[in-house]
Amino acid sequence: FDDRAQRVARAFVKLLDAAGVKWGILGTEETCTGDPAKRAGNDFLFQMLAFQNIQTLQAYEVQEIVATCPHCFNTLKNEYPQLGGNFRVWHHTQYLLHLIEQGRLKLPQNGSPNGLTVFHDPCYLGRGNGEYEAPRQLLRRVGARLQEPPRHKDFALCCGAGGAQMFKEPEPGKKDINIERTEELLGLGPQRIAVGCPFCMTMIRDGVKHAGKEQQVEVLDIAEILAEKLEKS
């Protein structure tokens, strides 16, 4: 439903098509994985959504799922099996790297994104599931000049949206966490901030707008960066 997330999905689909992947979506049958409900403490709603999704996926004999959201990735991979939903689950950066390593997705070697790129680690991809290298390898493969922020990988600062915080009012404090994180990233002087999560996309974009830098600094999902490289070939 989010326009920005739809643009990421379209970029990802372009890459799948370029790799010759046969893919499908659930369309109107797809519901939320239930992650926000579970993090907010509503386990009944989580289980209701999860069982509905599991029944739908099993009806179509789905074996592999690729999620462009680390929250969905984590829930599908680590929590659905307890409810009978056993699937092979990928985060989209993992799957894109897999396609490149198989030789199915070929990205041009000439040229590289202009300026400096800073990558923000999503909590559920990094600390939650130990995946730090796939997004970084993808950025390096398209020639991005990558610089790490002071807090990265195991010590990366959350964007502020996890744990269902996206859906509640900020708690009293000196500064919103997304502003703190965005200021840290902007302090490196990047031309773009790369993300791998729709929650992070929203929070970091809001932080960039708060800093008045939306005309100078792009916030892009890694799939968009790769698709842009593909389009320029």
Buried (B, 14 or more C-beta within 10 A) or exposed (E): EEEBBEBBBEBBBBBBEBBEBEEEEEEEEEEBBBBBBBBBEBEEBBBBBBBBBBEBBEEEEBEEBBBBBBBBBBBBBEBBEEBEBEBEBBBBBBBBBBBBEEEEBEBEEEEEBEEBBBBBBBBBBBBBBEBBEBBBBBBBBBBBBBBEBEBBEEEBBBBBBBBBBBEEEEEEEEEBBBBBBBBBBBEBEBBBBBBBBBBBBBBBBBBBEBBEBEEEBBBBBBBBBBBBBBEEE
